[in-house]
Amino acid sequence: MGYTITEKIFSVHVNGKKVKAGDFVYAKVDLGLGNDVTAPIAIDQFYKLGAKKVYDNKKVVLVPDHFTPAKDIKSATQAKILRDFAKKQKIKHYYEIGRMGIEHALLPELGLVEPGKLIIGADSHTCTYGALGAFATGVGSTDLAACWATGSCWFKVPQTMKFVYKGKFKKWVCGKDLILFTIGKIGVDGALYKAMEFSGPVIEQLPVDDRFTMANMAIEAGGKSGIIAPDKITYNYVKAQTADRKIIDKKIKKWEQFLSDNDAQYEQVFDIDVSQIEPQVALPHLPSNSVSVNRVKNITIDQVVIGSCTNGRISDLRIAAKILKGKKVHPSVRCIIFPATQAIYLQAMKEGLLEIFVNANAVVSTPTCGPCLGGHMGILAKGERAIATTNRNFIGRMGHPESEVYLSSPAVAAASSVTGKIIHPDNV
Amino acid sequence: MKIKGKIWKFNDNINTDEIIAARYLNTFDEKELGSYCMEDIDKEFAQKISKGDIIVAGKNFGCGSSREHAPIAIKGCGISCVIAESFARIFYRNAINIGLPIFVSEQASRLLKQGEQIEVDAENGKIMNLTNQEVYASDKFADFMQDIVNSGGLLDWVKKKGFIKK
C-alpha cells in the first residue's frame, strides 16, 4: 500500500517512521509563524510554559500584518509585543512595516517555503504553502507557543481527498474560480480534518500564483491543508526566490520523493471538468455559496477589494490592470487595491499597474490584511455591499453585521468596479 | 466532572467571526473578549447568559479563522462548555489546548431545545436532558487527545511530558 505526499512529509518529520492517515504524531516543525493578532497570546503562553528561549531563532517567523500599520493604540501595543519578543529572542525572520507583506504571500516570496517542509502558523490561511508541496496548517496561539518552546507539534495525520481537474479553461477562469467551485461542490465542512490534494492536467499547467490561491482556501472547505505535488513550476518558483540556485538544484533530488504513490489511499477522489466552469461568485454568507457570475443579476456594490493572501499577487494585479486600463471606477464605488507584499508593490509600480489603478480612481494601499477581516482600511457600513477577492464572506466579515461580501476572482471584481454591479468581465 | 446548565442553541457553521468579531482582536483580555461573545448573531448574548450556561450547536462549530480569541471569549463570558454535532478543526484544537470543555454529540445537537437544562457527565460521555430525563451519548476523544484534556490543556501536557528545552 502506497503513501500520500502528506503521509510522506509526516514520516520525514518523525525520524523516518512510516506513518499513515489516522496516526497521532508528535512531529518536528520547520517553521512556526505568528502575526500581530495571534502571536501576543502565543508569547504570553510561551512564558507561562516556563520557556526561556525559542527552539530555533531561524524557524520562528513573526509578521505584523493584520492591524498594521497600527490602526489604534491597542493594535500598536499588540505589534509592539511582537517587536519586543523578536528583539529579545533574536528572531531572524521578523518583518517590520516597510519590509513586510501579508504573511502568506511574504513567506514563499522570501524563499522560506520549500517542498516537503512542515509548517504551522497561528493563522488559518497557513495552508497556502501547500501550493509548493509543503504540509502547512493553521493552529491556535497555544499550539504555536508549545511549538516555539519544544520545536514540535501534535497532529493527527489527515486522510486525503484528491481533486483531479481536467479540461480547458474558459476565458477569465482562474485558480480562484476552481477553488470557489470546489468548495461549492463539497461545502464548508466538506473536507473537515482532511488534506485536499489538487492534481490533474489542469493543475500541472497552473501558474504558481493560482496554486497559492487554491491551497489558501482549503480551510474554507474545513480542510486541514491543501497540497499540490511539487513539479517543474514549483522548482522554478523556489529557485527564483533564492540567490544560491545551485543549492536548490541539489535539493530538488530530495524533493522528488514528495509525490503521492500510485497506490496511495485516498478517502475520496473527485473528477472536475473545468471546461464547464464560468467565473464564480460566492454569495453571502458562506464561501460555499458559489454560483456562475452569469447567475448574479442586478447586484449593485459600494466597494471593491482586490488583494489579500488569496489574490494580492502580481498576476492578480495584472489582470485587474488589464480590465481597468483606460476606464474609470463607477462613481458610486470605492475600489481599494492591496498589493500583498512590498516586492509585489514595487513590481506593480515598475510595470505601470499602480498608475493605471490611480488613473481609474482606485486607491492603492500598503500591504495589510486590514479590510479582508474587517480590521481597518475599508470597513463596510450597515447595508453596504462589497465584492472582494478575499477568502471569507461571513456575516460582518468586512464590517457591520448587516453588510454583505461577495467573493470572486480579480477579473470579476475589477470588472464590477467599473459597472457598479457584479458582472462578467466580458461585459466591460 | 459534571457540568450543569441551561442551553443556548446555535445553527450549523457558526464561524469565529461570529463568535468574536475581528474588530475586537486588538486585545486578548478574557473578560473584555467575553463581553463581545456572539455579538454579531445576538447582540445581547453576553448579557443574557448566566455563568455556567452551555452552548449547543450544529455542524462545523468554530469554522473560519484560527483566532484563539474565540474559545477565550466563550470562556470569558461564562459559558461552561460547548456541545456540537461537529467542530471545525482549529477551534477543536484550541478549545482542548486552553481547557474549554467540548463534546461532540449528534443526538444532543439535534434533540436539545433552546432553554432546556442539561447535565454533562464528562467522564462517562453522557449528556442528560433534565427537562425530560433523556440521555444522549457524546463521542469519546482519541486516547492521545484525552491525555491532553486530562492534563488540563496543552501547556500542562507539554510540561508533564518534559518537552520543554532547558
Interface residues (C-beta under 8 A of the other chain):
Chain A: F24 V37 T38 P40 I41 D44 Q45 K48 L49 G50 A51 K53 Y55 H66 F67 K71 D72 K74 S75 T77 Q78 G121 A122 D123 S124 T126 G138 V139 G140 S141 T142 D143 A145 A146 A149 T150 G151 S152 W154 K156 V188 D189 L192 Y193 I219 G222 K224 L286 L373 G374 G375 R392 F394 I395 G396 R397 P401
Chain B: N13 N15 D17 E18 A21 A22 R23 L25 N26 T27 F28 E39 D40 I41 K59 N60 C63 G64 S65 S66 R67 E68 H69 I72 S86 A88 R89 I90 R93 N94 N97 I98 A142 F144 I148 G153 L154 L155 V158 K159 F163 I164 K165
